[in-house]
């Protein structure tokens, strides 16, 4: 087990953060806008989100860099800004964290399909290496390859992230299949755990896609499939669409009551994904205490 992660979880489960995109939308980011670009254009508002999670009790916060690989940024004509966007994102979270929390860099999927030839493995490797290196330069202490549904892309991202010399957490998104226990590409937790560990991941997990009730058994299956630490960040239940926006109706208290059960299922890092906020993390911190 990675020594840094081992030290982090030695005293018990580590509380992470919640959603970022919706928090920036609440601060003026338009739907369809590029949240990652705000690291350069609105750093004060990004810092507000990071600081709110630290104040809520997060011991690990992420960076505003989920879509900051050059392939995703190219949709906004920002591919050449990938390195500065990632460096600044890590710096913002690092400053907000101070000595109260650790900072892990967020690395999301490229949005392009390997299977169809829309992108090559070498292009993915290069894009993720660039992102990982810039996050390390900005002060990230670990990297989280998250919200992955294509196992091949996830393996490439993990290998690329490892070149930065930081611990790497690999997190898949499940919820497909008859039992809701597969990625949209048909990958089970057991298969993902084996492949990602082989690729060099220092911890395994799942985030997004489903609420805490559905994610709880997946957490237990990841725990049974590997000796590596387990990272979980469920959504705040399932949303309803109101005026074109996804609205989550789960309360922070209800979310915290369920997510606390993940500790018994073997989770080492617990937090929230879509629909969660600093209020959810504060409720979870109180519930865990």
Secondary structure as GFF3:
##gff-version 3
##sequence-region A 1 289
A	DSSP	alpha_helix	3	9	.	.	.	ID=ss1
A	DSSP	beta_strand	14	15	.	.	.	ID=ss2
A	DSSP	alpha_helix	21	25	.	.	.	ID=ss3
A	DSSP	three_ten_helix	35	37	.	.	.	ID=ss4
A	DSSP	alpha_helix	38	41	.	.	.	ID=ss5
A	DSSP	alpha_helix	43	56	.	.	.	ID=ss6
A	DSSP	beta_strand	60	61	.	.	.	ID=ss7
A	DSSP	alpha_helix	70	73	.	.	.	ID=ss8
A	DSSP	three_ten_helix	74	76	.	.	.	ID=ss9
A	DSSP	three_ten_helix	79	81	.	.	.	ID=ss10
A	DSSP	alpha_helix	82	97	.	.	.	ID=ss11
A	DSSP	beta_strand	102	107	.	.	.	ID=ss12
A	DSSP	alpha_helix	121	138	.	.	.	ID=ss13
A	DSSP	beta_strand	142	148	.	.	.	ID=ss14
A	DSSP	alpha_helix	151	162	.	.	.	ID=ss15
A	DSSP	beta_strand	167	172	.	.	.	ID=ss16
A	DSSP	alpha_helix	189	199	.	.	.	ID=ss17
A	DSSP	beta_strand	203	211	.	.	.	ID=ss18
A	DSSP	alpha_helix	212	225	.	.	.	ID=ss19
A	DSSP	beta_strand	229	235	.	.	.	ID=ss20
A	DSSP	beta_strand	239	242	.	.	.	ID=ss21
A	DSSP	beta_strand	245	248	.	.	.	ID=ss22
A	DSSP	alpha_helix	252	259	.	.	.	ID=ss23
A	DSSP	three_ten_helix	260	262	.	.	.	ID=ss24
A	DSSP	beta_strand	269	272	.	.	.	ID=ss25
A	DSSP	alpha_helix	278	288	.	.	.	ID=ss26
###
